[in-house]
Amino acid sequence: MTAHVPGADAAALQAADASSQPGPEGSKPEAAYHAFGCSIFPSSMAPAAEQAGATLQQEEWGDVTYPLLFIQLNQLFSTPAGLEWRETARWIKFEEKVEDGGERWSAPHVPALPLHSLFQLRTCLQKGTVLLDLDAPSFKEIIDKALSRQTEEAELQPELRERLAALLLCQPRHRPTKSLLQLLVELGLSPCRGKAKSWSEPGAQLSKTPLKEQLRNRFKKKVPPGAEAAHVAVGEVEFLEKPFTAFIRLRRGVTLGSLSEVALPSRFLFILLGPRAKVKSYHEVGRAMAMLLTDEVFQRVAWQAEQREDLIAGMEAFLDELTVLPPGKWDPSARIPPPSCLPSPHRRTTAHQPDRQSHGNGDMAAAGDRAGPRHAHSREELERTGRLFGGLLQDIRRKAQWYGSDFSDGLHPQCLSAVLYIYLATVTNAITFGGMLGDATANMQGVLESFLGTAFAGSVFCLFSGQPLTILSSTGPVLVFERLLFSFSQDHGLDYLEFRLWIGLWVAFFGVVLVATEASHLVRYFTRFTEEGFCALISLIFIYDSLKKMLSLADTFPINWQYRLDNVTFYGCICNLSSPGHSSTGNDTPLPSPMAPWQPPAALAMLSRTQCLDQGGHLLGTSCQYVPDVTLFSFLLFGGTFLSCTVLKRFRSSRYFPVGVRKVVSDFAIILAILASCTVDAALGLETPKLLVPSELKPTNPARGWIIFPFGANPWWVCLVSMVPAVLVTILIFMDQQITAVILNRREYKLQKGAGFHLDFLCVSLLMVVTSITGLPWYVSATVISLAHMESLRKESMTSAPGEHPRFLGIREQRLTGLAVFVLTGVSVFMAPILKHIPMPVLYGVFLHMGVAALNSIQLTDRVRLLLMPAKHQPDLAYLRHVPLRRVHLFTIIQLLCLALLWVVKSTMAAIIFPVMLLALVGIRKGLEHIFSLHDLSWLDSLLPETARKEADGKQPRKQQEEESNSEESELMHRRGPEINVSVN
């Protein structure tokens, strides 16, 4: 019978073993009763296991942290030269074995071992020596004390103790992790040496100080800082008649010379030596001990244990969670790969509490238990103070303490990659929206205005905002309103820029009023339903615009559908400088072929197309409209850039190259993709459309100036009438800004410096005044680019145990990257000679990558995929375990209908009510409470504030709720990062 942990209950199997082994409580029937009672009777643990659970419950998991353990298993082997200790396995989170031949470590895997070895280990703890908080400065003294403090029935003769001590003090042979270069050097030298050099020869004594090989061992990079070592030594010796076992916990971590593969202070030791038996039995018991010490719950028991019974109680709790795999139904030699995420140990200790009952679908109490923790916006920044500008003052006080570190934290190489990536995205966005604004407003606002406005507004926002990771930009909804406003002004004979100035001033006034009244607390009503609808809309706009721009190339560079290779001799184009109706070549003049050199008649000029037209000539020939297949190659650049960005971004989790190389490639993925595509374009030399940046500081439309005056062009009453559209713009700006702010400040991102909802909206409102007076575009938080900015600043653990994915640590919060991006955007006017070499299809490919990545990272996309999957192929998602599939599909269809309605409204003349439709999403979400139970909504969405308060009253303590919720959400986040982000690992 084989088993692996953690998992479901296996205590019933303990009853069989309890009949042959005395339990910690002594009574065989009682042990069997409790073992069988796991699945039938109320108590799910033996008394000792319940004691261990009670001990752990008294301690908050976040209050006390213990060092991670590096566990090493040394086994005694008999060689022609004598007995020798060899390292056969090691653990940090998962098991690694030394493969046959002793030259290679296996891949990390979940350990699996015979169930009987655990029962034998329990007997060892019951009958062997247990020393807790032992004071000993050296390994020799530890062994002497362990041998001298044996129980009477297990006490050894003095001569046997001496032989055993001498054996235990022998130097073990380790298998260090070597670099590829070291392996190649050893391979080249091995013919000269006969065999690779080992750390020690059989019988060599343990060194009192770490060896050079220990200090140089590359495996130390995988060991987290502050870790300690645990040693397991097992084997059989012929001079012993009965087993010698000892479990030792040192009071202080002590470096035991060359005992460990990695030079670490040691804390735990387990020794099992016995007479000749089955060598595999000793080995499996040692593996069982190592597996126990890797378990976080038992590890805490081992640290807190005061007597032998505490250790046995911890093991009983461990056995209670065991999962048994029947023989014949799986291959015991198969190695189970490490899972992408592990359950929280806090959830394991609370899983069997009597008051934790399973709730059925629609249970209001279950919704209440989840309401508090799953509501991501019940946070300090959104609490109302009841004073004018109270929330703003709190934001300022909160962010002021971090202002200095906001600049020092930006001095990191990763920030350079983020600056280059977001700069190119911002420049492309400025050109795209600037061009569309120029088309919509007769160049009253164009590309240059877009560049200057982006640089000015973005720089000011990064310096003074509450969340400087936000990237300001012109957005699709604002562009729609600008187009409608210009059309209205033209139809009614009003000056567009002056009318727009008054709207901007009123919007700024309304914005200040909203900040003064702390209206930002309303974002608590923006649940995942609203956030995902808005995020999906913006992502689809990015995808649609990038594809639309690429398809428009077919008009500028038409595909040569009529080109035939066999007719190449008939194709040609010449410049005729004579009158348009006369050709000096006559009807018999052959047309030149573009495929070979050709000498024109004397009357025809060899001029370029531009020179010919400038001198009054005209073009003659069948290939005058011929252009190379620029459209085809542009699509190749477009698709190649998109695929390169996607592949290189995922390179961090690749199996190839060292982790340092993978991290650098992943951090600079977008830049590398752009450079590669630009290199291919330059090598082929085709005239693909390039990035054109304005090179002169003058308005795009010469009829306007840099300052817009409030009176003179329009009637006086326009300043009052403009209040009406200003209300709509205020709603639009508020929804656009605050939904993006909510997404960026979600708890999953682990931001440490807090948010500033009121301060951010004040900055956006005041910037409306400046941009309206200067006739620059209006700016608001750009959802997709801001998410890309945060994704490029992800922090992950530098060290991770073998088999463990790097832990997401948060975002590098600082102001330098955003400030550098916007300063570079302003300077781009003077960088036109460099930027003109970047093909536009490459930047459109980056746009597509940003849109697709953002769309793939929201739960809505996962649920849309479920619509197309048979039930047996659907992934094991948390909400599918608690919500019926038909209810999940209904929720998804409602979200898709709302998204389609937003798209239709945005794309038609009804776009004037688009801000109201965004606000209506909150009302629709409220109406869903009449269709779905609170239980279903708590899994598919988060509850609205007043509902959460009603249902959370009288439920579990808030601390426990947050722990459970965070543990559930961390499983998803660990697998693919924050819930709404731009890239997934």
N, C-alpha and C positions, 0 to 999 in steps of 0.2 A: 504493500500500500504506500503510495507517495502522496505528498501534500505540499502546498505552497501557501504563503500568507501575504497580506491579510485577506480576509474574506468572510464567508458566512460561517455559521456555527458548526463546530465539529466536536462539541463536548460530549455528545452522546457516545462517541467512540472512546471517550476516556473511561467510561464505565467498565469496558472490557479490561482495560489495563488496571483499573482500580482494584479489581479482584485479586490481582497478583502483586500490586505494589501498595504499600501503606500510604494513604493520603496524608496531607498536612494536618488534617483534623483527627487522624487516627482510625476512624471507624470505616470499614469497607462498605457496609450498607449505606452509610450516610454519603460517602463519596459517590457511590453509584446513583443514589437518589438525586443528588444535585446534578450529576452529569446528565441523567436522563431528563431531569426537570427543565433543561434548557429550552426545550421546544414545547413543553406542555404546561408546566407549573409557572406561576408568576415570576419566581426568581430565575434569572437566566445565567447566574454565575454561582460557582461554589463560594462558600463563605470567605475563603481566602481571596478569591478573585474579587468579590464584592469589597473586601477590605482595601485591595489595591485600587479599585475604582474610586472608593471614597477618599483615599489619600490623594489621588490626583485631582479629584473634584475640588478639594480645599485650596488648590493652588491655581491661580490664573495662568493660562498658558503663555500669555504675553509678558508676565511679570518676571519670570525666571527663565533664563536661557542657559543651556549647558553646551559645552564644546561638542562639535561633531567628532565622531570617533572614526579613526582609520584602524581597521581590524585586520590582523594578519594571522594566518593559520600556518604553523610550522608542524611538520610531521616527521617522525623518526623513521629513517630507512636503514636497512642493513646493507652494507657495501663490502667488497673484499678488504678494504682498508679499515673497516670497523663501522660503528654506528654513526650516522650523520643526520643532522637536522636540515630539512629542506623546506623552503617556503612553497606551499602548494596552492594557496588561494589567498585572496584579499578582498576586502569589502570597504566601501564608504557608504554608498546607497544600495549598490547591487553587487553581485558576485562576479569575480574574475578568477579563472582557473589557469594554472600553468598547463599548457597542452603537453601531450606526449612528446618526449624528447627534451622537454625543459627549456626550449629556446623561445617560446612565444606565449604571450598572454592571450586568453580567449577574449571574445567580445563581452562586454557587460551583459548580464542576464539576471532575471528573477530566479533566486535559488529554489530548487525543488529537492526534497530529501525524503527518505522513508519516515513514516509517521512514528515507527517504533523508536527511532533515534531520539525523538523528543521525550518519550517516556523514560528512556535510559538516562537522558540528561537530567530529568527531574529527580531520578533516583540518586544521581551524582550530587545534586544540590542538597538532597535530604541527608545523605550519609557522609559526604565528604567534608573537607575542611573549608570553612568560610571565614575569611578575615576581612573586616570592614574598617575603613579609615586607618590602614596600617601605615606607620611611620617607618620608612626605610629609605636611605639615600642611594642604595645600589642594588643591583639584581642579586648579588651574592647574599646580601643580608635579607632580602625578600625570601629567597629560597630557604635560608636557614630558619627563619621564623615560621615559614609554612610547614617545614618538616618537624619542627619542635612543638608545634601546637596542634598536632593531630588528636583526633578522638581516641579513646582507649582501645576500642575494638579495631581501629585502623592503624594503630601505631606500628611503626617499622623498627626493626632492629638497628642499632647504631651503624653497623657496617653497611647495611642496605641504604641507610640515609646518606652515608658518605658517597657511595657509588651513585645514588640517584642525584645528589647535588652536583657531583662532577659531570654527570651526563647532561643535566639541565644547563650547566654553565658553558657548554660547547657552543662554538660559533655556528649559527645556522647559515646555510647557503641560500642567498637571495637571488632573485631574478630581476635585476633592475630594468627599468624602461629606458631604452636607448634611442637616440636619434637615427635617422637614416644614414647620416654620414658615419656615425660610430659603427653601425652594422656593416657598412661597406668596407671600412678600414679593417675591422675584425675578419671579414671575409677574405680580404687580401692577405692578411697576415697569418690566417689559420693554417695554410700549408707549412709555414715555417715553424709554427709552434705546436703543430699536431692537433691541438684542440683549443677552444676558447678558454681564456683564463677565468676561473671562478673566483668568488670573493675569498674563499677559505678552503683549506684542505681538511679532510675528515679528522676530527680530534682536536682541532685548533680551539684555543680558549677564546671566550667572548671578550672583545675589546671594551675597555672602560670608557672610551671616548668614541664618538662617531667616526667612521672611516670616510675617506675622501669619496668613495663611491656612493655613500649615503648622501653626502652633501651635494653631489653632482647629479643625483638621480632626477631625471626629467619628470618623473611621476609626481614630484612634489608640487609641480604647477597645478596639478589636479586637486590637491588637498587644500580646502578652504583655510584661510588664516585663522589661527586660534584653535585648530583641531588638536586632538590628543590621540594617543595610540592605545589599542587594546590587543593583547597577545593571547593566542590560543595555541597550546602545545599539546599534541596527542601522539601516542605511539605505543608499541608493545616492546617489553624487555623480558628476557628470559629469567632474570634473577628475581622477579617479583612473583609472589604467589597470589596476591590480591591487589585490586586496583588502588592506585593513589590518585585522589582528585583534590583539587583546591581551587576555590574562587576567591580572588583577592581584589580589593579596591583600595588604592592608595589614598592617603589623606591629601597629598599634594602630587601634582604631576612631576615625574622624575624622568630625566633622559637616561635610559638604560644602555648606554654605550652603543654597540653595533647590533643590538638585538632586533631592532626594527629596520625594515627596508628603507624607510624615510626617517630622518632624524627628527623625532617628535617626542615631547614629554609623554610618558606612559601613565595610564590611570587604572586600567583593569587587566587582570591576568587570569587565565583559566588553564589548568594543567590536568591532563588525564593520561596516566601511564598505567599499564597493567600487564598481566601475563599473556602468554601466547594465546591468541583467540583469532577472531576474524579481523584482519587488518582494516577491512572496510568499515567495520563497526566503529572502531575508534575514530576513523576519519569522519564518518557521518555524524557522530556525537560532537566532534569538534566543529563541524559545519553548522550543526544545530545551535551550538553556543554562539557562534559568530552571527548567525541569522537573528538570534534573540537580541544581541547587542546592537544590531542595525535597526531594530524596531524602535521607533521613537517613544512609544508608550512604555515598553519594558525598560528602555534606557533611562527614562525618568525614575522608574521604580528602582533601578540599580543605583542611581545617584542618591536617592532618598532613603534607601533601605537601612534599617538600624539593626536588623537581626535576620537570621536565616529564613524565618517564616515570611518576611516581606518579599524576599526574592522568589520563593515558591508561589506566593500569592500573585506576583507579577507574571510568573510563567503560567499559572492557571488562567489569568485573564488573557494571556497570549493564546493559549490553547482554545479558549472559548470562541475566538474569532477565526479559527483555522478552517480552511477550505480543503476538502478531501477530493482527490481525483481517483476514480476507481482504476485498478489495474486492468490492462487489456483495452482500455478505451482511449489511451494516449501513449505516446512514446516517451518513456522516462528519460531517454538520452536527449530529447529535444530541449533546446534552450529557449526559454520564453523571453522575448525581447522586452526591454523596459517600457512601461506605459508612458504615454505623453504627459500624464498628470497623475498625481497621487491624492488619495483622500486626506483631509485634515485629521491629525491625531485627536483634535478636540472633538470632532464629530464621532470618532470611534469611541471615546470615553463616555459620550452622552447617548450613544445609540441604544443602550439597554435601560435607560432610566425609566422608572415605572410611569412617570407622567408624560413621557413622549409617546403619544399614540398616533397610529396611522389614521390620517383623515381621508375621507372619501372625497370624490369630486364634488365641488360645490360647497364644501364645508366652510362656514364663515370663520370658524376659529383658525383654521389653517391659513386663510387669507390674512387674518389679523397677525398671526405669527410672522408672516413674511412681509407684512406691509411696511413696518418700520425700516428694516434693513434694506429692503429692495428699493425703497424710494430714494433715489440717488441725490436728490436736491434738498433734502432736509438737513441743511447745513448752516453753519454760523453766518456765512456771507448773506444769506437770504432771510435772516430773522429781522423782523421789523422792530425799530427802536421807538417809534411813535413821536419822533422829533423831526423837524424840518432838516433835511440834509444829514440826518443821523446815520443812514447807511453809507453815504459818501464819506463822512468823517471816519467811520470805522474802516472803510476800505483804505483810506489814506494812512491811518495808523498801522494797519496790518501790513501794508506793502512798504512803508518807510523803513522798517527795520531790515528789510532785505535789499534795499536799493543798492548798497555798495556791492553785495555779493552778486547782484544781477549782472555786473560787469566783469567781476573777477571769475565767475563761473563760466563765462564765455571763452576763456583762454584755454581751449582744448582743441586738439586736431579734428575731432568729430565736427566741431562747429564750422570748420572750413568747408567740409563737404556739404553741410547744410546750406551755407551761404551760396555756394556755386549752384547747387540744385534749385533752391528757391529763387535765386536771382534770375536764372533762365526761365523758370516758370512765370515769374512776375513780369519779366520783359515781354514774354510771349503773350501773356494775358493783357498787358497794357497795349500792345500793338493790335491784338485781336479786337478788344473792346473799343479801343480808340478808332480803329477803322470802321467798326459798326456804328459807333456814335457819329463819326463823320458822315456816313451814309444817311443816318436818321435825322441829322440836324443841319444838313447843308454845310458841313465843315465848321459850324459854330464851335463845336468841340471835336478835335481830331486827335491824331496820334501824339503830336507834341504836347497838347494839353493833358493827355492821358499820362504821358511820361512825367511831366512836371508835377501834376496832382498826386500821382502815386508816390513820387519821391518825397514831396512835402508832407502829405497827410500821413504816410506810413512812418516817416522819421519822427514826427511829433507824437504819434500814437505810441511808438516803441519807447519813447523817453518818458512819457507821463501816464501811460495806461496802467490798469490793474493787472492785465494778463498780456504781457509783451510778446508771448508766443503767437498771438493772433496776427494774421496778415491781412491788411486792408486792401481792397480792390474794388473796381467796378464789378457789379454782379448782374446776372441776367434779369432779375426782377426790376432793378433800378434802370437798366437799359430799356426795358419795355415801357416804363413810365416816361422816360425821356422822349421816346419816340412819339408817344401819345401827346405829350405836352407840346412838342414842336408842331405836330399836325394841328392841334387845337389853336395854337398861336397863329399859324399861317391862315387857317380858315377864318379867323375872326380879326385879322389885321393887327395883331398884338406883337410887340417886340419880345421875342422868345427869351433872350438873356435877362431882360429886366423883369419879366414875369417870373422867370425862374429864380431870380434874386430874392423876390419877396416870399416865394414859397420856401426857399431855403432859410430865410430869417425866421419865418413862423415855425418851421420845423425845429430850428434850434431853440426857440422859445418854449415850444411844447416839450422838447426833450429835457430842458432844464427843469420844467415843472414836474415831469415824471421822475427825475432824479430827486428833486426836493421832497416829493411825496413817497419815495421809496417804492415806486411801481415795479422795480425789478424783482420784488419778492413774488410777483405773479408768475415768474418762470418756473415756480414749483409745480405749476399746472401743465408744464411741457413734459409729458411723459414720453416713453420710447415711441409710442404711436405717432406723436407729433414730430419728434426728432427724426425718426426714420423716414417719414414722409417728406420732410424738407430736405434731408440729406440725399435721399434717392433722387429728388427732383434736380438738385444742383449737380449731382453726379451724372444724371442723364443729359443735362444741358452740356456738360463738358464733353461727353461722348458724342452727342449729336453735333455739336459745333465742330469738333475735330474731323468727323466724317464728312460733314457738309463742306468744310473748307477743302478737303482733299478731292471731293467729287467736283468742286468748282474748277479744279485744275484742267479737267477735260474740256472746258470752254476756252480757257486761256491757251492751253497747249493741246490742240485737238489731236486725237489719235488718227493715224494715217490708215483709214480703213481701205482706201482704194489702191494702196501701194502694192505692186506686184513685182517680184524679183525678176521675172522674165522680161519686163518692159523697162529695165533700168537704162537701156540705151536711149530711150525716148525722153527721159527726165532731164530737165535743166532749167536754169533761170539766168537771165542776163539783164543788164541795165541799159536801157535805151535813152540816150540824151536828146534824141530828136523829138519831133512833135508826137503827142500821144497816139494820133491816128496812123502814123507812118512807121513802118519797120524797115530799116535799112538792110535787113537780112534777106528779105523776100520770102516767098513761100517755101523755097528749097533749102533754106539755111537749117542745118541740123541743130537740134537743141543739145546743149552740153549735158553730160552725165555727171552727177555728183560723185560718182564712184571712181573717176579717173581724171587726171589732169586734162584740161581742155583749153585751147587757145581760141578766143573769140575773134570774129572779124574786126578789121581795123576801125570800122564805124562804131563798134560797141565798146563801151568803157568797162574796164575791170575795176569796178568800185564796189565797196560794201553796200549793203542795203541802206544803211543810214546815210552814207555819203551820196548815194544815188538820189535818194529822195530829197536831201538837202540841196542838191544842185538842179532840182527841177526835173529829174529824169523819172522814168517809170519802169517797172519790172515786167519782163516778158518771159514766158515759159510755163511748162506744166508743173514744175516743182517749186514755184515761187511761194506757195503756201505751205511747203513741206517743213515740218519741224521734226527733230528726233523724238523718239517715244519718251519724252520727258515725263509724261503722266504715268507711264508704266514704271519708270525708274523711281519716281516720287513715291508711288505706292509701295515699292520695295523698301525704300528708306523708311517710310512711315511704319510699315509692319515690322521691319527689322529693328527699328528703335524700340517699338512697343515690346517685342519679344525679348530684346536684350535687357531692357529695364526689368522686366518680370523675372527673367532667369537669373540675372546678376543679383537682384535684390534677395532672392532665395538662396544665394550661394553660401550664405552663412551656415545653413543646415546641410551643406553638401558633404560627401564622404571624402572629397579630394582635398589635398593640401593641408598644411597645419592650420590651427584655429586662428592664428594671427593673420594669415593671408586671407582666409575666408572672411574675417571681420572687416578688413580693409576693403576688400572687393565689394562686400555688401554695403558698407558705408558710402562708398564712392560709386555705387552702381549706376546712378543716373548720369553722372559726369562721364564715366567710362563708356556708356552706351552712346552718349552724344558725340564724344570724341571719335569713337569707332565709325559711326555713321558719317561724320564730317570727313574723316579720312577716306572712306570709300568714295564719297561724292567728289572729293578733290582729285583722287586718283583717276577717276573716269572722265572728269572734266566736262560733264554735261551741264547745260545751263538751266539747272533746277531753280525754282524761285527761292530767293535768299531773303534773309532778315534785313529789312530796310528800316533804319533808324533815322529820324530827323536830325539834320546836322546844323540847323539854324534856329536861333531862339526868337521866333516870331510867330504870331498867331497863324493857325492853319487857314483861317478865312481873313483876308486883309481888311474886310469891312469892320472888324471888331478890334477892340483894344484889350489891354490886360486888366483894366479896371472897369467894372460895370456900375453905372450910376443908377440910383434907385428911381429917379424921376426924369421926365423929359420925353421919353418915347411913347409911353402908355398913359391912358387917363388916370386920374388920381385914385379912382375907386378900385383900381386893380390891386392895390396894396391890401384892401379889405377882402375882396373876392378871393384872393389867393389863399385865404385861410382854409377854404373848402378842400382844394387839392392838397394843402399842407397836412390836413388831418390824415388823408390817405397815405401820404409819404411817411408821416410819423409812424403810423401803424406798420408800414412796410419796413422802415428802418429798425423799429423796435423788434419786430419779429425776426428779421434777418440777423440782426446783431445778437439778440439774446439767445436764439436757438443755437447759433454757432458757439456762443460763449458757454451754454449749457453742455454742448457736446465736448468742447475742449476741456472743460473742468470736471468731467465725470470722475468718480472715485477710482475707476479702474486705472487711470493714468498715474495714480500715486503722487500727485503734485504736493509738494511740501510747503510752498510759499503762499498758498491760498489764492482765492480768486478775487476779482474786483468788479462785479457786475455793474454797480452804480458808477464807479470811476470810469469804466470803459465806455458806458453809454454817454456820460458827460463829455468825454473826449470826442466821440463821434459827433455829438450835437454841436459842440463849439467849432469843430472842423467844418461843419456845414456852412457856418458864417463865412469863413475865409474862402472856401471853394466857390461859394455862390457869388461873392464880391469879385473874385478874379475870373469867373467863368470857367472854372475847372470842373471836372466830373465830380459827382458825389461818391463818397467812399463808405464802405461798410465791411464788416468781417467777411472774408471769402472762405467759405466752409471747406472746400476741397483743398485749396492751397494751404490753409492753416493746418488741416489734418496732416498734409504731407510734411509741413514744417515740423510738427511734433513727432511724426514718425522718424524723420531724419535725425532727431535728437534723443532717440531711445537709449536708455542706459540698461545694460545687462551685466550680470555678475561676471567678473573676470575669470573666476575659477568655478568649475562645475565638476561634480563627481562623475566618474565614468558611467555612461548610460543616462546621465541626468542632463536635461536641457538647461541652457543658461537661464537664470531667473531674471524676470523683468523687474528692474529696480525703480523705474520711474522715468521721468523726462528731465533732460538737462535744462533747467529753468534759468533763463538769462535774457538780457536785452540786446546783446551785441550782434547776434545773427540777424535779427530783424532790422536793426539799425544799419548794419553793413549792406544788407540787401537793398534797402531803399536809397541809401547814398549811392550805391553802384547804379541803381536805376536812373538817378538824376545825372550821373556822370556819363551814362550811356550815350548821351547826345554827342559827346566828344570821342566816343569809341566806335563810331560808325565804320571806319576802315577795317576794324578787327571783326566786328559783329556781322559784317556783310558776307562773311564766308560760311555762316551757319545756314543750312537749308531750312526753309519753313516746314517741309514735311517731317523733318526730325523733331522739331518742337511740337508739331501736332501729335506725333507719336508719344511724346512725353505727356501731353494733355490727355491722350487716350488712356495711358497707363494710370494717371492720377484718378481719372473718373472711374475706371474699371476697379482699381484697388479699393477706392472708397465704397463703391457699390457692393463689392464682394464682402466687405467687412461688417455689414449690418445684418441683423437677424432676419429682416424681411427677405433678403436674397436667399437665405437658407430655407425659409419656409416656401418660397416660390419653387425652389428645386424639389421640395417634397411633393408638390402637386404633380410632378412628372415621374416620381419614383414609385415603383411597387412597394408595398409595406415591408416586404422581407429585405429590401435593399436600402431601407432608410437608415441613416446613422442613429446612434444611440444618444439622442439629445435629451437634456434634462426635462424640458417641458413636454416631450412626447411620453414620458413616463407618468405624467400627472394630468395631462389634458387629453381628452379623446381626439383622435385624428380629425374627425369631421369638424370639430370646433376649431382646431388649428387652421384647417383649410378655410373655414368661414371667416375667421379673423384676417387671414391673408388676403382673401378676395375683397373684403371691405377696404383694406389698406390699398390694394391695387386700384380699386374704383376711385378712391380719394386722390391717389396719385394721378390717375388719368384725367380726373376733373381739373386738378391744378394745371396739368399740361395744356389741356384744351383752353382753359381760361387765359393762360399765359400767352398762348399762340394766336388768339383771336382778338377782335375789337373789344371783347369783354374784359380785356386785361386791366382796365381801370379798377375793377373790383378785386383784383388779385390779392392786395393786402388783406381785404376782408375775408377772402377764402382761406388765407393762412390762419387767421384768427378763428375761423370756423372749425378748423381741425380740433381745437380744444373742446368746442361744443360737441362735435361728433364723438370724440373720445368719452365725454361725459355720458352721451346717449348709449354707448356700448355697455354701460352697467345694467341696462334693461334687457340686453341680449345675452350677455355672458355673466356667469357667476363671478364673485370676487375671487374665488379660488383660481379660476381660469385666468382672470386678468392679472393676478399676482405672478403667474408664471409667464404669460405671454407679454405682459407689459408691467408697469408699476402703478400702484394705486394712487388716486388723487389725494391731496393732503387731508381734506376733511374726512374722506372715507378711511384713510389710513389711521387717523386719530381715533375714530370711533371703534374700529376693529382691533386696534392695538392696546386699548385700555384693558388692564388686568391680565395681560398676557405675560410672556417671559420677560425677565429683566433685559433692558436694552443692550447691555454688554454681551449677554449670551446670544441675543438675536443677531447682533452685528457679526459675532464670531462665526455663527452658522452660515449666515448669508455670504460673508466674505469667503468662507471656505468653499461654498458651492460655486460662487462666481469666479474664484481664483482657478478652479479646475478648467473652466472655459478659457479664462484669460491666459493661463499658462500654456494652453495648447495653441492659441493663435493671437495672443496679445490682447490689448484692450478691446472692448466690445465693439466700439465704433472707432476704427482707425484706418490707416491707409495701407499698411502692409501686415502680413501674417507670417509668423515663424512657427 
